[in-house]
C-alpha cells in the first residue's frame, strides 16, 4: 500500500509503500511443524499479509522445493531457524542451511552468527526472553549469550512468548486461547531495555515474531490446534517501508523486503486492534526528512513528527526514556539533544490502553 507521510507542522512529504509481513513461522518441513506451505500461504492471503518469512528448523527445504517467491499476492521468503537448546537465531538471505560440525547442543552462537555473515545474510535473535509455560510443560528458550557480536537485530515482541506468558491456570488458558488479543501484554520490558541499550552502542533492528507451528494438542480427549495459521496471522506483524512498490519479481522483491528490514525501515504492530498502516515517524532537519533506520548528526532546529491512523497514546522515547507523551493522532516536538529516538503507541481497546505500535529508531548522534 502506498502511504504519504506528512510532517505535522512542515511541508515535507515522504512517500513510502507500506507492506505487512509475518516473520518466524514453521511449516511441515520443520521437525515440529505440520502445515503445508500452500495452506500457510492461503491463511496469509485470507489475512491480507503481503509477505511471509518462513524459518523452519535447520533447513531451507521450502526453497529447495521451489516454493520461495510469489504465491498470488503473498511473497514467501525462506530463511532458517538455527535452534540448539538455547540461543535460537533466525537467518535470512543465506545460500545454504547453516549446519556446523558436531552435536548441535555444542554449537556456539558466535559460530553460527559468523556463518550467516560469511554467506552475506543477516540474522535476528529469536524470542530473547522466552519463559515458556511451566504449568503446561512448555520449555523456555531464551537467548543467553549476550557476548556475541555481528547479529543484526532481535525479536522485540513475539506472539508465542507473549501468549504463553498468560498460561498461568486452566481457566485463563482457555480464555486466552479463545481471545488471544485480549491477553497480549506487549513486549517484555527487559527486552526493550536491552534493545535500547544495544542501540546506543550500535544499530540493531527490532521485529515482531509469530513463532507459530500449528501445534496439535489433545485436551480432555479432544484435538486442538495451537494455533491455526489463519488465526495466528491476525495479531503481530512487521511493516516494512519501501521507496518503490513490489514488482511481482521474486529475486528483486525478496531483496527489497530484506534490504528494508536490514536498514531498520520498519515498525511492528498489533494489527488486530486496528490496522497500523499509515503510521508515520519522521525527523526533519531543514529541508531534509529522515525516517526509521536513518542516522544523522544532531543540529539545532531538528523536529520529530509522528502520525497515527487513529487517535492513541503516543510516547516518544530517547535512549529508552519517555520524553513526551500525549493522547493524540499526531504530534510534533523539537529534538534538543542527540539520542536514539523511537515511538511507542497504545490504543484504547476493551477498556484500557493496549500496546499497539513500536517503531524502529532514528539515530541522532553527536557531532
C-alpha positions as semicolon CSV with decimal commas, in nm:
position;residue;x (nm);y (nm);z (nm)
1;X;0,000;0,000;0,000
2;X;0,126;0,348;-0,085
3;X;0,133;0,587;0,210
4;X;0,230;0,952;0,212
5;X;0,396;1,065;0,533
6;X;0,340;1,430;0,613
7;X;0,534;1,633;0,866
8;X;0,275;1,761;1,112
9;X;0,395;2,121;1,102
10;X;0,605;2,119;0,790
11;X;0,551;2,097;0,417
12;X;0,781;1,798;0,371
13;X;0,626;1,479;0,238
14;X;0,779;1,132;0,227
15;X;0,611;0,865;0,019
16;X;0,656;0,502;0,115
17;X;0,497;0,176;0,016
18;X;0,389;0,001;0,337
19;X;0,392;-0,380;0,321
20;X;0,271;-0,601;0,604
21;X;0,453;-0,922;0,693
22;X;0,479;-1,203;0,942
23;X;0,825;-1,318;1,049
24;X;0,919;-1,652;1,209
25;X;0,680;-1,932;1,117
26;X;0,717;-2,308;1,071
27;X;0,586;-2,544;0,804
28;X;0,577;-2,920;0,765
29;X;0,947;-2,906;0,675
30;X;1,026;-2,833;1,042
31;X;1,059;-3,135;1,267
32;X;0,789;-2,978;1,486
33;X;0,568;-2,839;1,209
34;X;0,261;-2,989;1,046
35;X;0,121;-2,742;0,793
36;X;0,198;-2,728;0,423
37;X;0,338;-2,414;0,268
38;X;0,030;-2,397;0,046
39;X;-0,201;-2,388;0,349
40;X;0,017;-2,130;0,525
41;X;0,010;-1,904;0,220
42;X;-0,367;-1,946;0,192
43;X;-0,402;-1,830;0,554
44;X;-0,178;-1,532;0,478
45;X;-0,389;-1,430;0,180
46;X;-0,706;-1,454;0,392
47;X;-0,543;-1,210;0,635
48;X;-0,408;-0,975;0,364
49;X;-0,045;-1,046;0,455
50;X;0,194;-0,917;0,189
51;X;0,499;-1,124;0,282
52;X;0,594;-1,419;0,500
53;X;0,939;-1,507;0,633
54;X;0,948;-1,883;0,685
55;X;1,203;-2,015;0,936
56;X;1,191;-2,393;0,954
57;X;1,433;-2,552;1,198
58;X;1,765;-2,644;1,041
59;X;1,654;-2,646;0,679
60;X;1,587;-2,443;0,366
61;X;1,377;-2,725;0,221
62;X;1,092;-2,496;0,115
63;X;1,336;-2,312;-0,112
64;X;1,483;-2,636;-0,240
65;X;1,130;-2,746;-0,332
66;X;1,090;-2,429;-0,541
67;X;0,840;-2,264;-0,306
68;X;1,020;-1,936;-0,237
69;X;0,868;-1,638;-0,416
70;X;0,525;-1,506;-0,501
71;X;0,212;-1,710;-0,433
72;X;-0,074;-1,496;-0,559
73;X;-0,047;-1,173;-0,360
74;X;0,182;-1,311;-0,086
75;X;0,561;-1,319;-0,113
76;X;0,725;-1,613;0,065
77;X;1,083;-1,557;0,183
78;X;1,264;-1,869;0,308
79;X;1,506;-1,849;0,598
80;X;1,619;-2,084;0,872
81;X;1,586;-2,103;1,249
82;X;1,913;-2,223;1,400
83;X;1,797;-2,388;1,719
84;X;2,020;-2,553;1,977
85;X;1,865;-2,584;2,323
86;X;1,909;-2,209;2,382
87;X;2,016;-1,911;2,168
88;X;1,783;-1,951;1,870
89;X;1,874;-1,743;1,566
90;X;1,678;-1,654;1,252
91;X;1,892;-1,644;0,939
92;X;1,786;-1,487;0,608
93;X;1,942;-1,435;0,265
94;X;2,173;-1,732;0,316
95;X;2,262;-1,956;0,023
96;X;2,262;-2,284;0,215
97;X;2,140;-2,402;0,553
98;X;2,372;-2,346;0,845
99;X;2,498;-2,687;0,957
100;X;2,804;-2,677;1,178
101;X;3,003;-2,993;1,255
102;X;2,940;-3,188;1,572
103;X;2,647;-3,209;1,809
104;X;2,409;-2,914;1,774
105;X;2,395;-2,884;2,153
106;X;2,761;-2,782;2,145
107;X;2,725;-2,511;1,880
108;X;2,837;-2,170;1,999
109;X;2,619;-1,871;1,897
110;X;2,909;-1,669;1,763
111;X;2,997;-1,957;1,531
112;X;2,662;-1,961;1,355
113;X;2,629;-1,583;1,357
114;X;2,966;-1,572;1,178
115;X;2,849;-1,833;0,927
116;X;2,543;-1,622;0,840
117;X;2,764;-1,317;0,789
118;X;3,006;-1,522;0,577
119;X;2,719;-1,612;0,343
120;X;2,617;-1,248;0,310
121;X;2,298;-1,299;0,510
122;X;2,153;-1,129;0,811
123;X;2,030;-1,267;1,140
124;X;1,786;-1,189;1,418
125;X;1,798;-1,318;1,774
126;X;1,471;-1,505;1,828
127;X;1,242;-1,469;2,131
128;X;1,528;-1,342;2,350
129;X;1,334;-1,353;2,680
130;X;1,114;-1,657;2,627
131;X;0,995;-1,803;2,959
132;X;0,781;-2,091;2,838
133;X;0,477;-2,204;3,035
134;X;0,583;-2,441;3,313
135;X;0,227;-2,533;3,414
136;X;0,166;-2,666;3,064
137;X;0,514;-2,818;3,023
138;X;0,627;-2,564;2,763
139;X;1,006;-2,534;2,782
140;X;1,179;-2,197;2,793
141;X;1,403;-2,097;2,500
142;X;1,569;-1,764;2,584
143;X;1,885;-1,616;2,435
144;X;2,161;-1,650;2,695
145;X;2,487;-1,545;2,530
146;X;2,497;-1,165;2,508
147;X;2,874;-1,162;2,449
148;X;2,811;-1,214;2,076
149;X;2,862;-0,958;1,801
150;X;2,766;-0,910;1,435
151;X;2,400;-1,004;1,477
152;X;2,159;-0,765;1,307
153;X;1,865;-0,741;1,542
154;X;1,624;-0,916;1,772
155;X;1,261;-1,003;1,808
156;X;1,121;-0,742;2,042
157;X;0,765;-0,875;2,053
158;X;0,690;-1,242;1,995
159;X;0,332;-1,368;1,971
160;X;0,406;-1,707;2,125
161;X;0,625;-1,571;2,404
162;X;0,358;-1,318;2,496
163;X;0,064;-1,558;2,466
164;X;0,234;-1,837;2,661
165;X;0,306;-1,597;2,947
166;X;-0,072;-1,584;3,008
167;X;-0,097;-1,961;3,068
168;X;-0,097;-1,947;3,446
169;X;-0,407;-2,161;3,501
170;X;-0,659;-2,372;3,312
171;X;-0,941;-2,118;3,310
172;X;-0,713;-1,837;3,199
173;X;-0,551;-2,059;2,939
174;X;-0,889;-2,139;2,786
175;X;-0,989;-1,773;2,780
176;X;-0,657;-1,670;2,625
177;X;-0,686;-1,943;2,362
178;X;-1,032;-1,822;2,265
179;X;-0,946;-1,449;2,281
180;X;-0,567;-1,412;2,230
181;X;-0,577;-1,038;2,152
182;X;-0,718;-0,961;2,497
183;X;-0,426;-1,134;2,667
184;X;-0,129;-0,998;2,472
185;X;0,057;-0,770;2,712
186;X;0,320;-0,629;2,476
187;X;0,699;-0,655;2,452
188;X;0,872;-0,755;2,770
189;X;1,025;-0,458;2,948
190;X;1,360;-0,636;2,979
191;X;1,365;-0,694;2,603
192;X;1,301;-0,327;2,528
193;X;1,561;-0,216;2,783
194;X;1,822;-0,440;2,624
195;X;1,728;-0,323;2,273
196;X;1,758;0,042;2,376
197;X;2,097;-0,022;2,536
198;X;2,225;-0,206;2,231
199;X;2,114;0,076;2,001
200;X;2,309;0,331;2,199
201;X;2,621;0,132;2,108
202;X;2,531;0,031;1,752
203;X;2,237;-0,035;1,519
204;X;2,004;-0,328;1,582
205;X;1,669;-0,376;1,413
206;X;1,358;-0,481;1,603
207;X;1,094;-0,709;1,451
208;X;0,774;-0,884;1,556
209;X;0,780;-1,263;1,565
210;X;0,498;-1,510;1,532
211;X;0,674;-1,844;1,600
212;X;0,364;-2,041;1,508
213;X;0,382;-2,414;1,438
214;X;0,011;-2,502;1,433
215;X;0,091;-2,742;1,714
216;X;-0,163;-3,020;1,769
217;X;-0,259;-3,087;2,130
218;X;-0,511;-3,318;2,291
219;X;-0,708;-3,156;2,570
220;X;-0,961;-3,363;2,765
221;X;-0,957;-3,610;2,477
222;X;-1,029;-3,351;2,210
223;X;-0,775;-3,250;1,940
224;X;-0,689;-2,879;1,947
225;X;-0,469;-2,674;1,713
226;X;-0,248;-2,408;1,874
227;X;-0,285;-2,203;1,656
228;X;-0,430;-2,244;1,306
229;X;-0,235;-2,007;1,083
230;X;-0,541;-1,811;0,978
231;X;-0,581;-1,728;1,349
232;X;-0,214;-1,666;1,432
233;X;-0,175;-1,424;1,139
234;X;-0,430;-1,181;1,284
235;X;-0,209;-1,034;1,553
236;X;0,156;-0,925;1,549
237;X;0,305;-0,809;1,221
238;X;0,613;-0,631;1,094
239;X;0,557;-0,350;0,844
240;X;0,837;-0,260;0,603
241;X;0,850;0,070;0,417
242;X;0,981;0,065;0,062
243;X;1,070;0,353;-0,166
244;X;0,918;0,169;-0,463
245;X;0,635;-0,082;-0,499
246;X;0,698;-0,454;-0,521
247;X;0,700;-0,576;-0,880
248;X;0,596;-0,943;-0,851
249;X;0,954;-1,036;-0,944
250;X;1,083;-1,292;-0,696
251;X;1,452;-1,203;-0,664
252;X;1,406;-0,827;-0,683
253;X;1,120;-0,822;-0,433
254;X;1,285;-1,053;-0,180
255;X;1,591;-0,830;-0,187
256;X;1,378;-0,517;-0,144
257;X;1,196;-0,650;0,164
258;X;1,514;-0,785;0,322
259;X;1,711;-0,468;0,250
260;X;1,440;-0,258;0,412
261;X;1,450;-0,478;0,721
262;X;1,828;-0,470;0,739
263;X;1,811;-0,093;0,718
264;X;1,559;-0,074;1,002
265;X;1,296;0,094;0,788
266;X;1,021;-0,097;0,963
267;X;0,780;-0,093;1,255
268;X;0,581;-0,359;1,435
269;X;0,214;-0,355;1,522
270;X;-0,066;-0,548;1,684
271;X;-0,285;-0,503;1,379
272;X;-0,580;-0,691;1,528
273;X;-0,652;-0,389;1,749
274;X;-0,652;-0,155;1,448
275;X;-0,462;-0,176;1,119
276;X;-0,148;0,030;1,168
277;X;-0,085;0,111;0,802
278;X;-0,045;0,487;0,780
279;X;0,168;0,518;1,093
280;X;0,446;0,772;1,036
281;X;0,757;0,871;1,228
282;X;0,994;1,123;1,069
283;X;1,264;1,366;1,172
284;X;1,310;1,686;0,976
285;X;1,633;1,884;0,958
286;X;1,581;2,194;0,749
287;X;1,466;2,072;0,411
288;X;1,577;1,712;0,470
289;X;1,342;1,448;0,614
290;X;1,460;1,123;0,776
291;X;1,275;0,806;0,868
292;X;1,324;0,491;1,074
293;X;1,666;0,338;1,035
294;X;1,830;0,664;0,931
295;X;2,132;0,804;1,113
296;X;2,241;1,166;1,125
297;X;2,437;1,414;1,334
298;X;2,250;1,637;1,576
299;X;2,190;2,000;1,487
300;X;1,968;2,270;1,632
301;X;1,624;2,306;1,479
302;X;1,555;1,936;1,431
303;X;1,197;1,820;1,479
304;X;1,017;1,489;1,520
305;X;0,674;1,434;1,366
306;X;0,450;1,137;1,450
307;X;0,119;1,039;1,293
308;X;-0,119;0,754;1,380
309;X;-0,404;0,615;1,168
310;X;-0,641;0,681;1,463
311;X;-0,603;0,854;1,796
312;X;-0,391;0,674;2,052
313;X;-0,144;0,735;2,331
314;X;0,183;0,838;2,169
315;X;0,513;0,800;2,353
316;X;0,838;0,943;2,219
317;X;1,146;0,779;2,371
318;X;1,511;0,884;2,362
319;X;1,766;0,623;2,472
320;X;1,483;0,425;2,627
321;X;1,340;0,709;2,835
322;X;0,999;0,860;2,762
323;X;1,047;1,230;2,683
324;X;0,698;1,308;2,553
325;X;0,355;1,152;2,589
326;X;0,018;1,261;2,454
327;X;-0,325;1,127;2,367
328;X;-0,343;1,235;2,004
329;X;-0,348;1,130;1,643
330;X;-0,034;1,330;1,563
331;X;0,234;1,524;1,744
332;X;0,546;1,728;1,680
333;X;0,839;1,817;1,907
334;X;1,186;1,964;1,893
335;X;1,492;1,740;1,914
336;X;1,701;1,907;2,182
337;X;1,985;1,660;2,207
338;X;2,144;1,354;2,045
339;X;1,982;1,020;2,117
340;X;1,823;0,706;1,978
341;X;1,463;0,808;1,917
342;X;1,176;0,566;1,878
343;X;0,797;0,563;1,914
344;X;0,551;0,354;2,110
345;X;0,175;0,388;2,058
346;X;-0,107;0,244;2,267
347;X;-0,467;0,205;2,159
348;X;-0,768;0,202;2,390
349;X;-0,945;-0,131;2,349
350;X;-1,162;-0,336;2,584
351;X;-1,148;-0,064;2,848
352;X;-0,775;0,008;2,865
353;X;-0,478;0,119;2,658
354;X;-0,305;-0,175;2,497
355;X;0,034;-0,197;2,320
356;X;-0,017;-0,129;1,952
357;X;0,279;0,014;1,753
358;X;0,656;0,006;1,819
359;X;0,885;0,180;1,571
360;X;1,244;0,117;1,484
361;X;1,467;0,408;1,584
362;X;1,602;0,716;1,416
363;X;1,963;0,759;1,530
364;X;2,067;1,116;1,615
365;X;2,436;1,105;1,700
366;X;2,671;1,361;1,849
367;X;2,855;1,586;1,601
